[in-house]
Amino acid sequence: MAVIESYPSAAPHAFFAGIARKVQSGEVIAVPTETYYGLAVNPFDAAAVGRLLAIKGRPDGKPILILIGDQGQLQDLVTAVPPVARVLMAAYWPGPLTLVLSASAKLPAFVTAGTGTVGIRHTSCGALAELLRHTGPLTGTSANRSGEPPVQTAAAVERTLGTVVDVIVDGGTTPGGLASTVVDVCDGVRIIREGPIDRQMLQRTLEARGFHLKS
């Protein structure tokens, strides 16, 4: 059964360090994000990622999103950050923008699903960003089984996944809303999924710096 832990009002460093130790030992953690609760594991731990996929019941061939707490964490995740990605990061990170970049060979194939790319988002959720600065990058796939709706409370995570995850971090009710906009910047700029940052916003940002969206 999952252990439920709440973000502390005092001694936060000890709390975050404790969660980091659990992540590094391969545990699966449910955490609140800026939209819904997500399932977090160390993305470099193939066994932990495999366990995450089993919990999700996720079909092969679908890459896993990675969350970061600061841009310095990109260096172990990607091979390069093209100039156009820097433009979008400056405009929208931290925030609801997932950038698809060329993946580092350090990441297990489970994470990239053999695509050679990885989707990364710099979270705008303050408590989660602080956790990530202690743990390093974490997976951010939604805390629900594939085909089921995402959830907004720790209690809902416990009802559905409490027997298979190790820790649920209770951060209260999350806001919900649209999933992040996903943009592939590996070869030009292509929108994969439109979300809170729409096409018009992206076009204005890019054109101001001499870049353009693919149709």
C-alpha positions in Angstrom: 0.0 0.0 0.0 1.1 3.5 -0.8 2.4 5.8 2.0 0.7 9.2 1.8 3.0 12.2 2.7 2.0 15.9 2.6 4.2 18.8 1.7 5.5 20.1 5.0 5.2 23.6 6.3 8.5 23.2 8.2 11.8 21.4 7.5 11.1 21.0 3.7 14.7 20.1 2.9 14.5 16.9 4.9 11.2 16.0 3.3 12.5 16.6 -0.3 15.7 14.7 0.5 13.6 11.8 1.8 11.6 11.6 -1.4 14.8 11.8 -3.4 16.1 8.8 -1.7 13.0 6.9 -2.4 13.2 7.8 -6.1 16.8 6.8 -6.3 15.9 3.4 -4.8 13.5 2.8 -7.7 10.2 3.7 -6.0 7.2 5.0 -7.9 5.9 8.3 -6.5 2.6 10.1 -7.3 3.1 13.9 -7.2 0.8 16.9 -7.8 1.6 19.0 -10.9 0.2 22.2 -12.2 -2.7 20.3 -13.8 -3.2 16.8 -12.5 -1.3 14.2 -10.4 1.5 12.5 -12.1 3.6 9.3 -11.7 7.3 10.1 -11.1 10.2 7.7 -11.3 13.9 8.2 -12.1 13.9 8.3 -16.0 17.5 6.8 -16.1 16.4 3.7 -14.1 15.1 1.2 -16.7 13.6 -1.1 -14.0 11.7 1.8 -12.5 10.4 3.0 -15.9 9.4 -0.6 -16.7 7.4 -0.8 -13.5 5.8 2.6 -14.3 4.7 1.3 -17.7 3.2 -1.8 -16.1 1.2 0.3 -13.6 -0.1 2.5 -16.4 -0.8 -0.5 -18.7 0.6 1.7 -21.4 1.1 0.3 -24.9 4.6 0.1 -26.3 5.6 2.8 -28.7 4.5 5.8 -26.7 7.3 8.0 -25.2 7.2 9.2 -21.6 7.2 12.9 -20.6 10.1 14.1 -18.4 9.8 17.0 -15.9 12.6 19.3 -14.9 13.0 21.8 -12.1 15.6 24.0 -13.8 17.1 24.2 -17.3 20.5 22.9 -16.0 18.9 19.5 -15.8 18.6 19.3 -19.6 22.2 18.4 -20.1 21.9 14.7 -19.2 18.6 14.3 -21.1 19.3 15.7 -24.5 22.1 15.7 -27.1 21.6 19.4 -28.1 19.3 22.3 -27.6 18.8 24.2 -30.9 18.5 28.0 -31.0 14.7 27.8 -31.7 14.2 25.8 -28.5 16.1 28.5 -26.5 13.6 31.1 -27.9 10.6 29.0 -26.8 12.2 28.3 -23.4 12.8 32.0 -22.8 9.2 32.8 -23.6 7.3 30.0 -22.0 9.4 28.1 -19.4 8.6 27.4 -16.7 5.1 26.8 -18.0 2.7 24.6 -20.0 5.1 23.9 -23.0 6.6 20.4 -23.6 9.5 20.5 -26.0 10.5 17.4 -28.0 14.3 17.3 -28.3 16.9 14.7 -29.4 17.3 12.3 -26.5 20.5 11.4 -24.7 21.7 7.8 -25.1 21.7 7.7 -21.3 17.9 7.4 -21.3 16.4 3.9 -21.5 14.5 3.0 -24.7 11.4 2.6 -22.5 11.4 6.4 -22.1 11.9 7.3 -25.8 9.9 4.4 -27.2 12.7 4.0 -29.7 12.0 7.5 -31.3 15.4 9.0 -30.4 13.5 11.9 -28.9 12.2 13.0 -25.5 9.5 15.4 -24.4 10.6 17.7 -21.6 8.7 20.3 -19.6 10.1 22.8 -17.0 7.3 22.7 -14.5 5.7 25.9 -13.2 4.5 24.2 -10.0 6.7 25.7 -7.3 6.7 22.8 -4.9 7.3 20.3 -7.6 10.1 22.3 -9.1 11.8 22.3 -5.6 11.3 18.5 -5.4 12.9 18.1 -8.8 15.9 20.1 -7.7 16.4 17.4 -5.1 15.6 14.4 -7.1 16.8 15.4 -10.6 14.5 14.9 -13.6 11.4 12.7 -13.1 8.8 11.2 -15.4 5.6 13.1 -15.5 3.0 10.8 -17.0 -0.5 11.2 -15.5 -1.3 9.2 -12.4 -4.0 6.9 -13.9 -4.2 3.8 -15.9 -4.2 4.2 -19.7 -7.6 5.0 -21.0 -8.8 6.4 -17.6 -9.2 10.1 -16.8 -6.5 12.0 -15.0 -7.1 12.8 -11.3 -6.8 15.9 -9.2 -6.5 14.6 -5.6 -4.2 12.3 -3.6 -7.3 10.5 -2.4 -8.3 9.7 -6.1 -4.7 8.4 -6.7 -5.0 6.2 -3.6 -8.4 4.8 -4.7 -7.1 3.8 -8.2 -3.4 3.1 -7.7 -2.8 2.9 -4.0 -1.9 -0.8 -4.1 0.8 -0.4 -6.8 2.6 2.9 -6.1 5.0 3.4 -3.2 4.4 7.0 -2.1 1.6 9.6 -2.8 2.6 13.2 -2.1 -0.5 15.0 -1.1 -0.4 18.6 -2.3 -4.1 19.2 -2.2 -6.4 19.5 -5.2 -4.7 20.3 -8.4 -6.2 22.9 -10.9 -6.8 20.5 -13.8 -7.2 22.1 -17.2 -5.6 21.5 -20.6 -2.6 19.4 -21.0 0.6 21.2 -22.1 1.2 22.3 -25.6 3.7 19.9 -27.3 6.2 21.2 -29.8 8.8 19.2 -31.7 12.0 21.3 -32.3 14.2 18.5 -33.6 13.9 19.5 -37.3 12.2 22.9 -37.5 9.2 23.7 -35.3 6.1 21.5 -35.5 3.1 21.5 -33.1 2.3 18.0 -32.0 -0.5 19.0 -29.5 -2.1 22.4 -29.0 -2.8 23.3 -25.4 -2.7 26.5 -23.3 -0.1 28.0 -25.6 -1.9 28.1 -29.0 -0.6 28.3 -32.5 -1.0 32.1 -32.8 1.0 32.7 -29.6 3.8 30.4 -30.9 3.8 32.0 -34.3 4.2 35.5 -32.8 7.0 34.5 -30.5 8.9 32.7 -33.3 8.4 35.2 -36.0 9.7 38.0 -33.8 13.0 36.0 -33.7 13.1 35.0 -37.3 11.7 31.4 -36.9 8.5 29.9 -38.4 6.2 27.0 -37.6 5.8 24.1 -40.0 2.2 23.7 -41.2 
